[in-house]
Amino acid sequence: MGLALPLAIAVLLGGVLGALSPPGMFAVIALALLISLAGSRFVAALLVVTLSLSVAQVLLARGAVLPSGLSGADLTVSGKITELSDEGRFTRLRLAVETCQPLESWQLGCDRLGLVRVNWYRAPSLAVGERWSLTLRLRVPHGFANPDTFDYGAWLWREGIDATGYVRESPAPHRLVPSPGSLRQRALAFLDSHVEDDLTRRWLAALTLGAGQRLTDDDWDLLNATGTTHLMVVSGLHIGLAAAFVLWLSRGLARCRLQHKAA
């Protein structure tokens, strides 16, 4: 097994230390690294570095979460739409935050906010890739209170979502930059225009293009009940990788054929 198990343990331990943040943690890690290097114990030094990187990632993620003092406050946020899903009564979107500041100057700053998940009621026509300036009312990510239910809080953590909330109508939102469009979006648009059945359309989009946000809550409940959620999560990625490999192979064969004809 070699270094695989020690590295995995170092990553897990780093995650625990990052979550607990005990006093003097960085001093102890730095001392352990110096001792390892001084004794030419390079494997131990590698493990310490791995642990410290894991700690740093957890601390960075914690630092980006919305400060509790801003929960329920109105914030002026500009950012790029990375995901969209139509939920009927509202549009749910993920926004990669570029700038953030409270409407009230005396409130805490929110410039470290990274990714938010918000609902937009009576939303205009939107597209992935657009940049908007929005007024958001956000709250700190949290899970459901009922036991034995889907761990929504842990899911938000894994997705890197720093806050959830909704779009306010005042001050009015405005589009900063229109969507440049992408191959994936064109493929989704082609699917939407050629497949009439909603059930078939959203499952095809999720399986082939990784558009899992199109699945409904009932669809996810079905996946959880059958233990196949992981297949949906990775299917779009796997198909994309396979398509890229076939494209690369086809181009290589075409070049070889052209060179052979030229000779």
N, C-alpha and C positions, 0 to 999 in steps of 0.2 A: 504493500500500500504506500510505502515511502513517506513522502511529505504531505500527502493528501489529508490524512486524518489530523496531524498536528496543525496544519493550516486552517482546516475547518474549525477546529477547537479554538484557534486564535481569533478567527472571525467572530464566532459565537461569543467568546469572552469579551471581545471588543464591543460587541453590541450591548451586552449586559452592562459593562462599565460605562458606556456612553449614555445609557438610559439612567443609571444610578448617579453618575458624576460625583464619585466620592472625593472629598478634599485631598489635595496632594497627588491626584492621579497622574498628572502629566510629569511631575517630578519623579515619581516612581518609574514610569515608563522610560523617561530619559536616562535614569540611572541604570536600569536594566539593559538598555541599548549600549551604553558606554561600557559596562562590564562585559557584555558579549563581544563587543569589538576589541576591547583590550585583551581578552583571552583568545582572540582569533576563533571564536565560536560563531561562525558565520550563519549556520543554520538557526541558532538561537536568535541571532540578530535579525534574520529574515522573519522569524515568527513575531518578534517584538514589533518590527515595522508593520507587518500585516495587522497585528492587533491595534496599533496606533492609527492606521488608516481606517479600520473599522470604527474605532471610537470617533474619529474625526467626521466620518460620514453621518453617524447618528447625531452628533452634536450639531452639524450643519443643518440636518433635517429638522431637528428640534428648534433651532434658531430661526428657521424660516416660517414656522407655524405662527398663525395670527396671535399677537399678544392678547391675553384674556381681557385687558382693559379696553380693547377695541371691539369686543364682541357686541354686536347690536348697533355699532356706530356706522354712520354713513361715510364711505371712503370714495375718493376719486381715483379710479384705476384706469390705466391704459394698458393694453396688451393684445396679444394675438390669439385668435380662436384656433385651438388645436383639435377639438372634437365637437360634434353636434349630434343631437338626437331629438326628434320630434316626439314629445310625450302627450300630444293631444291638447291639453289645456295650457301647456307651456313648452318652451324649447329649453332643453338642458344643454349646457355647453361647458367646455373646459377652456380656461383662459390662462395662457402663459403671461404672467404679469411682467410688465416692463417698468412701469412707474406706479407708485401708490402713495397717496397722502390723505390724511383725514380732512374732512371739511372744516373742522374746528382746529385752529392752529395750536391750541394748548394740549391737544391729545397726543398720545404716543405715536411715534413714527411706525410705518409699515413697509419701509423700502426693501426689507429682506423677503417679503412675500414672493413666492415663486409660482405656484400653480393653484388655481381655485376652480371649484365646481359650483356653478350657479344656475338657477332657473330664471328664465326670462318670459314673463307673461306678456301676451300680446306683442310678441317679438316681430320685427320686420323680417324680410327675406335676408337670410344669413348664409355665409359660406365659410368653410374652413380656410384659414390663411388670411382672413380679413383682420385688420387692426382697428380696434374700437376704443373710444374713451367713454367709460361707464361710471355711473354712481352705484356702488354696491353696498348692501348691508350684509355683512358676513358674521359668521360665528366660528368658534374654535371647533375643529373636527371632533366628533364623538360618536360612539356606537349606540345601538339600541339598548333600552333599559331592560327589556325582557330577556331572561336567560334562555339558553338553547335555541337562539335564533342566529341568523347570519351575522357574523362579526363585522359590522359595517365600519366600525372605527379602525380595526386592523386592516381592512381592505383599503380605506382611505390612506393609511400609513404606507401600505405597499405601493399604492399608485402615486405616492409623492404629493398628495393633495394637502395643501396647507390651510385651507379654509373652505367652508361651504356657505351658501346663502342665495341671494336673489338680486336681480337688477331693479333699481329704483327708477321711476319715471321722471323724477326731478332731482337735480338738474338733468336736462334731457340728454340721452346718449347720442353720440354722433360717430359716424364711420370716419376713421382717419386714413386708412389705405384699403382699397378693394383687394379681393383675393387674386393672387397671380395665377391660380389654377394649378393643378397637378395631374399627373398620369392617373393616380389613384382616384381622384375626384372625377375625372373623365370616365373612368371605368365604372364608378358608382352611378354616374348619370346615365351611362349606356344601359346599365342593369335596370335602373328605374324606368327607363323608357321602353324596355323590351320585355319586362316580366310584369304581368298584370297582378298576379296573386300576391297579396301582401306577405303572407306567411312564407311562401317560396322566396320572395325577393329579399326579405330580411335575413333568412337563414343562408342564402347564397352569398349575400354581402358579408356576413360574419365569417363564413367558412372559407371563402376564396380571397377576400380582400381585408380580412381582419377587422371589419367594422362591427365589433361586438356591441358598440353602443346602440345599435339599431334593434337589438333584441329587447323584448319586453320583460317585465318582472316575472311573468308566467314562464317565459322561455328559460330564464335563469333558474327559476325554481325547479323546472324539469331537469335541467343539467345538473343541479345540485343533488336532486333525488336519485338520479341515475349514476352519479359519480363520474360524469364526463366533462366537468367544467374545464379541466386542464386541456382537454382536446380542443375545445373551442378557443381557449386563450392562445394556443400555439399554432392552430391550424392555418390562420392567415399568414403567419410568419413562415411556416414550413412551405406553403404553396408558393409564396413569394420567392423564397430561396431556390426552390426547384425551378421556377420559371426563369429566374436569373441565370441559373446554371445551364438550362436548355438554350437560352439566348446566347450565352457565351460560347457554348459548344457549337451551335449553329454557325455563328460568325467565324469560328476557327475553321470549321469544315469548308465554309464558303471561300475563305482566303486560300486554303490549301488547294481547292479545286481551280480557283482562278490562276494561281501560280503554276499549277500543273498544265493548264491550257496554254498559258503564256510560254512555257518551256517547249 
